[in-house]
Amino acid sequence: SSVTNISITTTIDSITLSWTNPSDPDFSCTEVSVKNNANGAVITQTVQGNAGASSATSFSGLNDNTEYSISFVTVDTSQNKSAATTMTAKTKLRDTTPPGEVESLTARAFHQKVLLSWVNPYDEDFTSVEIFSMPAAGNLSNPVVVSDLTRLETSTFMATGLENGTEYIFKVRAIDESGNYSAWKSVTKAPVQSNLALTVTLPNDNGSI
């Protein structure tokens, strides 16, 4: 018998398939193939499974915006094969549009630290920002990616390990889920020495402290 309940999910470079195996007691495996209809390239996987159970597999490294023919062939323990169940699926178009820039970038100076604050862009596929400083120092000795951010919300990052009195140029840019980058936004700030509280103890009448 053939597979049933086929489900297809595509991204820009992958096709993920799930299905229900036939209930035949001698069912052994399913041969799944995807064929690039543009260049004829075929990839085949053999997926082991249990009769009547759900199975799944994924094909990655595919071309974006390309139609693929998909084929399912079931095999029993005697190596008899079913007729192919076929369908087509198209990978998604690769997104090359950069996200919007971060807004309202500010910097607040502390002792050997600078607190950066900004508003994330509006893009629905926005995911993270990249931050670096000139000169590179402290926890920004290398560029840092801050992930799991929410669009249109205010986010912060504390740059630490900096030198008081040194001006740093901090640059921030947005990244979307396709790896596109926005233009940089920048702000300049120098960390400052903390104000130290001074305690003075006056001598007693006898001159002792």
Protein Blocks (a to p, Z undefined) as FASTA:
>chain_A
ZZehiacdddfkbccddddddfbfkbfbdcdddddfknopacdddddddehiacddddeh
iaehiacddddddddfkopacdddddddddddddfbdcdddehiacdddehiacdddddd
fbfkbcbdcddddddehjllbccddehiaehiacddddehiaehiacddddddddfkopa
cddddddddddddddddddddddfkopZZ
